[in-house]
Amino acid sequence: MGGLIIGHEVARALNVPFVFAERQEGTFTLRRGFGVEPDTPVAIVEDVFTTGRSTREVIDMLRGLGANVVAAGSIVDRGLTPGALPIPARSLLTLNVPAWAESDCPLCAKGLPLSTPGSRYQKPKTDS
């Protein structure tokens, strides 16, 4: 859902229709009355590429509907392997943001707790 605004604005700038995919019971689908006609050229716009898994799932869903998926783009590429997508892909910014499987995580190996402090993060209270 993070790519909705940028996707909408890209479509508006190109003067083409905008639709978005969402997961329903674990599978991407077009809902809310959205659809694509067979052979319609489609570009996928994301906020972030990480592994490309969600983008590949959307490509497969759209191809299953007969769309001609021609390209994908994102604001940020945080680790997409070259060739990870079966279509051309470009990003405005590439960042080196390492990610590990739990078994390879250096913090886990040291027994350090993992946290994801965001805007709602509240520092735990201490007794001191």
C-alpha positions in Angstrom: 0.0 0.0 0.0 3.0 2.3 0.4 3.2 2.9 -3.4 -0.4 4.2 -3.7 0.4 7.9 -3.7 3.4 7.7 -6.0 1.7 5.3 -8.3 -1.3 7.6 -8.5 0.8 10.6 -9.3 2.9 8.7 -11.9 -0.3 7.7 -13.6 -1.7 11.2 -13.4 1.5 12.6 -14.9 1.4 10.1 -17.8 -2.4 10.6 -18.2 -3.1 6.9 -17.9 -5.5 5.0 -15.7 -4.4 4.1 -12.2 -5.3 0.9 -10.4 -3.8 -0.8 -7.4 -3.4 -4.4 -6.2 -4.0 -5.5 -2.7 -3.7 -8.7 -0.8 -6.8 -10.7 -0.2 -6.4 -13.9 1.8 -2.6 -13.8 1.1 -2.9 -13.3 -2.7 -2.7 -10.1 -4.7 -5.8 -9.2 -6.5 -7.6 -6.2 -8.0 -10.5 -5.1 -5.9 -12.8 -2.1 -5.5 -14.0 -2.3 -9.1 -10.5 -2.1 -10.6 -9.6 -4.2 -13.6 -7.4 -4.4 -16.7 -8.2 -5.3 -20.2 -6.2 -8.0 -21.9 -3.1 -6.7 -23.7 -3.2 -3.5 -21.7 0.4 -2.2 -21.2 1.0 -1.9 -17.4 3.8 -0.4 -15.4 4.1 -1.2 -11.7 5.1 1.6 -9.3 6.3 0.8 -5.8 7.6 2.8 -2.9 10.4 0.4 -2.1 12.1 -2.6 -3.8 13.6 -5.0 -1.3 13.6 -8.6 -2.7 11.1 -8.0 -5.5 8.8 -10.8 -4.2 5.7 -8.7 -3.9 6.4 -7.1 -7.3 6.8 -10.5 -8.9 3.5 -11.6 -7.3 1.8 -8.6 -8.8 3.4 -9.2 -12.2 2.1 -12.8 -12.1 -1.4 -11.7 -11.1 -1.6 -9.1 -13.9 -0.3 -11.4 -16.5 -2.9 -13.9 -15.4 -5.5 -11.2 -16.2 -3.9 -10.8 -19.7 -2.1 -7.5 -19.0 1.2 -6.7 -20.7 3.5 -5.8 -17.8 6.2 -3.7 -19.3 8.2 -2.2 -16.5 8.5 -1.5 -12.8 9.8 1.4 -10.8 10.3 2.5 -7.2 11.3 5.4 -5.2 13.9 3.4 -3.3 15.8 0.2 -4.1 17.1 -1.2 -0.9 18.6 -4.4 -2.2 16.9 -5.7 -5.3 19.2 -8.2 -7.0 19.9 -7.3 -10.7 17.6 -9.5 -12.8 15.3 -10.3 -9.8 12.3 -9.1 -11.9 11.3 -10.5 -15.3 10.8 -6.9 -16.6 13.0 -3.7 -16.7 13.1 -2.0 -13.3 14.4 1.3 -12.2 14.6 3.3 -8.9 15.1 6.9 -8.1 17.5 6.1 -5.2 19.5 3.0 -4.3 20.4 2.4 -0.6 22.6 -0.3 0.9 20.4 -1.6 3.7 21.6 -5.0 4.7 19.1 -7.6 5.8 19.8 -11.1 7.2 18.0 -14.3 7.9 17.6 -14.8 11.6 20.3 -17.5 11.5 22.8 -15.0 10.0 21.8 -11.9 12.0 24.9 -10.5 13.8 22.7 -8.9 16.6 21.0 -12.3 17.2 24.4 -14.0 17.4 25.4 -11.6 20.2 22.1 -12.1 22.0 21.1 -8.5 21.5 17.4 -7.6 21.4 15.9 -6.5 18.1 13.6 -3.4 17.9 12.1 -1.3 15.3 11.6 2.1 16.9 9.3 4.2 14.7 7.3 7.3 15.3 5.3 5.4 18.0 8.3 4.0 19.8 8.2 4.5 23.6 11.5 3.9 25.4 11.0 1.2 28.0 10.8 2.5 31.6 13.6 1.4 33.9 13.6 1.1 37.7 16.5 3.5 38.1 
